Amino acid sequence: MWHIVVLGLIGGMGLLLYGMQILSEGLQKIAGAKLRTVMSTLTQNRLSALAVGATITVLFQSSTATTVILVGLTSAGIMSLKQTLGVILGADIGTTVTAQLIALKVTEIALPIVGLGATIIFFTKRERYRRYGQVLMGFGLLFLGLKIMSEVMYPLRENPLFPQMMAKMSDNPILAMLIASVFTFLIHSSAASIGIIMVLSMQHLVSLHAAIYLLFGANIGTSFTAILSSLGSSRESQRVATAHLLFKVAGVIVFLPFVGPFIDLMEKITSSPGYQVANAHTFFNIVLAIVFTPFVNQFARLLMKIVPEKRKTGEVFGPRYLDIKLINTPAIALGLATKEINRTFDYVYEMTKDILLMLEKNDVSIISTVAKKEDRVDILFKEISEYLTNVLRQPHSKEEFVKCMGLINIVNDLEHIGDIIEKNVTYLAQCKIDGHCSFSEEGWDDISIMHKKVCDLMQMTSTAFVTSNHDLAEKAYKLQPEITKMERHLRVLHIHRLRINGSSEEEGALYLDLINALLRISEHIRNIAWEVANEGLEYTASGERVAMES
């Protein structure tokens, strides 16, 4: 009997975890890019933060996953500690939905749900419907796994050894909580461990008394993964992980003296063991939210003292927003990459503005500063490209694929602009200093005007990128040909001046090379503007962009 039970439990657990994974992936694809926006903008208010936390946790089927995402977003500076506290409390409420569904015996219709989901996936070509099919299939597999575990555990009721082991749980609450917390940590899902506790209770293998202690342990264990994921991250993200742990531990400490009355209340509400456990889990997390939500600000200040800021030492330059732990959530990972690219854009814009300063001041230190900025652009380009490549390796929707490819193209163009300035323009500035050259008044005015047009075009494109303003990006794209015409016109004017006034050959070469460099920079800006303006169009085999099929 034992080998049948063990194999059944392993198989059921595998189906349950796999079902949760594909359910989560499907719901994330449906939520799409709105996920990051919701997490960062709709969490300013405490009540809305609770709602967001509960909703996101239903999508991920795990408060652990939600907290790991919060750790990444706070590490990237997208969310503040106060915002995350409400979301964490809401996330704990979100885990109770699965428990209530198990109590409703949704497991009995698991097979038809799997069949319906699989039929939709195999017989439809539309991406949108395939996502719905994936969600249904994941939902069905989750409950099918629980059904299998429930059936293989049934014979254990007749085995005298197992009830004795479970009885010890009631006698030793610390042991029960320890076992449940370690198990929850190992499978990285509180929803899964709660489901198993409910199955044990519904089969009358554990008493409500023991089940409640196991629930307490599962609630504590769900915070361990977030603690591990925050190690090596910013102090703000470590505070988020610590907050989740403290909420759970404090809640258990508050409830422990009232376990007796708590059990009586659950038994008065319903006589069904499954509902008793589900209601206990729901009641525990709702009470936590009610008790702690009014004191979010005070709790944030306490966390600042528990996890103080590090003493600043010489920091190595690198990405500020990228978090490798979040690549499993492409919608959020792409948002982080966008923020890092915007940072890269700022460095490239500063380098572009410095072009005129290098030529005007004849100062070697300015050239050196520009070279250092280009080194930083190279570092960010390498890290962002690698990060986006890793995102592409994860399960993603068409929209996320197109978005990711667009970001790769944009950061590539930014790196090219940095190379043009560092390899060409700084070389021309150094030649101007070494050769003691100077431009004519007309020549300098021409360069200044063209430089300003390039800077204005870059600023417009940067604004369009940050705000996802397609109209502004299209306007920038259409303005670039004016710079192309200007470069040709300036070239003709310069040759005309050479013929009439005469000037040194070196000065003429510097002038022509410089306006050519500015033209090439504008062409890369035009490429970026085109990517922003055409966001939402997918790539065909020929490399063209067409509207995506919904």
Buried (B, 14 or more C-beta within 10 A) or exposed (E): EEEEBEEBBEBBBEBBBBBBBBBBBBBBBBBBBEBBEBBBEBBEEBEBBBBBBBBBBBBBBBBBBBBBBBBBBBBBBBBBBBBBBBBBBBBBBBBBBBBBBBBEBBBEBBEEBBEBBBEBBEEEEEBBBBBBBBBBBBBBBBBBBBBBBBBBBEBBEEBEEBBEEBBEBBEBBEEBBBBBBEBBBEBBBBBBBBBBBBBBBBBEBBBBBBBBBBBBBBBBBBBBBBBEBBEEBBBBBBBBBBBBBBBBBBBBEEBBEEBEEBBEBBEEEEEBBBBBBBBBBBBBBBBBBEBBBEEBEEBBEBBBEEBEEEEEEEEEEEBBBBBEBBBBBBBBBBBBBBBBBEBBBEBBBEBBBBBBBBBBBBEEEBBEBBEEBBBBBBBBBEBBBEBBEBBBEBBBBBBBBBBBBBBBBBBBBBBBBBBBBBEBBBEBBBBBBEEEBBBBEEBBEBBBEBBEBBBEBBBBBBBBBBEEBBEBBBBBBEBBEEBEEBBEEBBEEBEEBBEEEEBEEEBBEBBBBBBBBBBBBBBBBBBBBBBBBBBBBBBEEEEEBEEBEE
